[in-house]
Amino acid sequence: MSAHDTAGAAARRMRSRMPLALFVPAGLGLLFLVLPLVGLLARAPWTTLPQRLTQPGVLTALRLSLQTATIATLVCVALGVPLAWLLARVEFPGRRLVRALVTVPLVLPPVVGGVALLLVFGRRGLLGSWLDATFGLTLPFTTTGVVLAEAFVAMPFLVIAVEGALRGADPRYEEAAATLGAGRWTTFTHVTLPLVAPGIAAGAVLCWARALGEFGATITFAGNYPGRTQTMPLAVYLALETDLQAAIVLSLILLTASVAILAGLRDRWVSAP
């Protein structure tokens, strides 16, 4: 047996020797996370599920959610990849502050994000008043407002993933391309992007998932208008007041999407050695 195999076997034995005192809180933590999902599945109206899934309100909210989350993800990719490259590859004063500001939406209450968006893009906001006076463009309480709210809360997921991929990429390939005469843009598009493509894909999927589940910033900045701004999370909130079964069905759709995303990213994000 090689030294590597011996070390691996020793590590597995150490992991298996978990103190008994940790089993109880570990089991309670697992139950705390799993029981709500079990309750959702147990109360689901399985017999009427096909009919409920085809109801106009459900389909409208689902279609709007998929459209806005996809557009928001494209916006995040277009803006977030260059931002991640800037943070990963360029030394400039205040880079740590910029990185902290980029990650603020991760910890900022979404409702506060919605208020901030209103103060900037509202009709009397810093930019919103100019957009309204110059172009007659109003963003709050529109489908475009939903996209903006989703992109605001989701972009940090993409930036963090892509920046990590850029930091982990071997710079020698880019150096070799520069030595062969490739320009900066050619190196970026033909060398850097292919190197970090898996990171961009993973970040985009996480970004899309966050956008799909966004609630607080959306309802604050875009409102809750069926067919225009009412996404799936907002439809769940509204259905809780009138039809619990409909709320459960909508929640099941979001749960299915979340599980599918985690399953697709398990090798990159949640797998164990």
BELKASUL-V207047 format. One record per pair of residues at least 24 apart in sequence whose ideal C-beta (glycine too) atoms are under 8 Angstrom apart, sorted by the first residue. I is the first residue (numbers start at 1). J is the second residue. Records with the same first field share a line. If there is no record, write none. Layout:
I->J, J
//
This chain:
37->255
40->248, 251, 252, 255
41->252
43->248
44->248, 249, 252
45->245, 248, 249
48->245
49->249, 252
52->245, 246, 249
53->249, 253
55->246
57->226, 235, 246
58->235, 246, 249, 250, 253
60->226, 227, 230
61->226, 230, 231, 232, 234, 235, 250
62->232, 253
64->143, 146, 227, 228, 229, 230, 231
65->212, 231, 232, 233
66->212
68->143, 146, 147, 150, 211, 231
69->150, 208, 211, 212
70->208
71->147
72->147, 148, 150, 151, 154, 207, 208, 211
73->154, 158, 204, 207, 208, 211
75->147, 151
76->151, 154, 155, 158, 204, 207, 211
77->158, 200, 204, 207
79->155
80->155, 158, 159, 162, 203, 207
81->158, 162, 200
83->159
84->158, 159, 160, 161, 162, 163, 166
85->162, 166, 188, 192
87->159, 163
88->162, 163, 166, 167
89->166
102->155, 156, 159
103->156, 159, 160
104->156
105->152, 153, 155, 156
106->156, 157
109->216
110->153, 214, 215, 216, 217, 218, 220
111->216, 217, 219, 220
113->149, 152, 153, 216, 217, 220, 221
114->149, 216, 217, 218, 219, 220, 221
115->220
117->145, 148, 149, 152, 217, 220, 221
118->220, 221
121->145, 148, 221
140->221, 222, 223
141->221, 222, 223, 225, 228, 229
142->222, 228, 229
143->222, 228, 229
145->221, 222, 223, 229
146->218, 222, 229, 231
148->221, 222
149->214, 217, 218, 220, 221, 222
150->210, 211, 214, 217, 218
151->211
152->217
153->210, 211, 214, 217
154->207, 208, 210, 211, 214
155->207
157->203, 206, 207, 210
158->200, 203, 204, 206, 207
159->203
160->203
161->199, 200, 202, 203, 206
162->196, 199, 200, 203
164->199
165->195, 196, 198, 199, 200, 203
166->192, 196, 199
168->199
169->195, 196
170->195
198->268
202->265, 268, 269
205->261, 264, 265
206->261, 265
208->261
209->257, 258, 261
212->254, 257
213->254, 258
//
